Amino acid sequence: MFPPAHYPVTMIEKTPDDTSATTPSVPTLANTGAIAAVGLDLQEGKVIPRKQVVSWALWDWATQPFNTVILTFVFTALYLTSDAFISPELAALPEDDTARILAIDALSGQFGFAIFIAGLLVAVLAPVMGQRSDASGRRKFWLLVNTAVVVVCMALLFFVQAAPAFFVLGAALVAIGSVFQEIANVSYNAMLVQVSTKKTVGKVSGLGWGLGYIGGIVALVIVVVLTQLEWFGMSTDNGMAYRVIALGCAVWTIVFVIPIILNVPEIEGRGSREKVNFFRSYVLLAKDIKRLWVESRDTFWFLVASAVYRDGLAGVFAFGAIIATGTFAFTSNEVLIFGVAANLVAGVSTIVSGRFDDRFGPRAVILFSLTGLVIAGSATFLFHDAGKSLFWVFGLLLCAFVGPAQSASRSLLARVTPAGREGEIFGLYATTGRAASFLSPGLWALLIALFGFQYWGILGIVLVLAVGLVLMLFVRVAPKAS
């Protein structure tokens, strides 16, 4: 499926036979631009207990309801951006009334702005938080702290009643949750190096992403079943069903985060990392970015390219269900069924792609996936008048390519990150990717504001993905990492 790639060696790993290599207690970057040791080098010869691998991957399962149920398919798409949060006068108009449609589409734009602000916050915080977790050796601790904040945000969504006055509270809680979810992901991604080797990193990364999507399926199926059972007679007035769903997502995360607490050990602090106060960390960060530019330039350019296309990947899932309801007129049940199908397709494709990653390299997987995304997204925009069947076909195609691109991106970075700097580099990865998500939400909101109709937002996401694909074509990585 993916042709082997051969590129100039610009990031070379030294081997024990290299007599010029030194063996410091903590590996560093050489002045030549060669990486003395990446984190996966230190895993050479180790046998990672399967219990640790599965427990690590289950964190994605544990937190997936925030992404799938809260952010994408249910709470935001069916509740927060619905007629429950526009004025009663506009809500009473016929569903095809232009004023009513524009009012609901305006909610989509306002929600996009909230996510835009959240992305800017993570852009400022993520790399420093990752850097500090490297130095302190408290990577798992900060993973759990940030996960706890996400749980609190989901639980507080229970108090978002179905009235325009509560829209800001709902949007703020979802945005804050997305901030801490992304910062938690920094630690989680950095821990990939602890539970994999060079031969298994693609497969393990794919397992994590895949379990996340499958966890989303299970969560959505539960929602569908409860809906069909009419919530056992519980009153669903005032948005109660959606509020209970949010509370249930919080409980789900608490339960399934337990394995990583019990079975995955904490890292040791790296003595070579200077421990400074929070604001001084930004000075160190600036120096480290400069050093990355000088000594590992292709890693730097990968971060830049992925900054663009991963923001587009985030846009697919952040606005996918909103597009389904607003542009393709999906009913609530159709959105839930599509969500189950989307996560099934994404989960299977991601787990399978992990094996292609280890065989052909993550760069090939990324380029193949981005090409598919641009084609499927363009078709969705150009033929939006074709109806629901079109979105079923091309929407599921989009989902089939998103997961592999996400997993392979994490795998590629793990393969080239210097040992002891995983948290910092994955922090920069978060800053330049989904967390710094001003491109997709910004273009989404801008094009809707300019042209008035929601389907124009699809074009904004496609443009971001296309630019990211072009930039990735110019990123060269060593054959061992590509």
Secondary structure, 3 states (H helix, E strand, C coil): CCCCCCCCCCCCECCCCCCCCCCCCCCCECCCCCECCEHHHHHCCCCCCHHHHHHHHHHHHHHHHHHHHHHHHCHHHHHHCCHHHCCHHHHCCCCCCHHHHHHHHHHHHHHHHHHHHHHHHHHHHHHHHHHHHHHHCCHHHHHHHHHHHHHHHHHHHHHCCCCHHHHHHHHHHHHHHHHHHHHHHHHHHHHHHHHCCCCCHHHHHHHHHHHHHHHHHHHHHHHHHHHHCHHHHCCCHHHHHHHHHHHHHHHHHHHHCHHHHHHCCCCCCCCCCCCCCCCHHHHHHHHHHHHHHHHCHHHHHHHHHHHHHHHHHHHHHHHHHHHHHHCCCCCHHHHHHHHHHHHHHHHHHHHHHHHHHHHHCHHHHHHHHHHHHHHHHHHHHHCHHHCHHHHHHHHHHHHHHHHHHHHHHHHHHHHHCECCCHHHHHHHHHHHCCCCCCHHHHHHHHHHHHHCCCCHHHHHHHHHHHHHHHHHHCCCCCCCCC
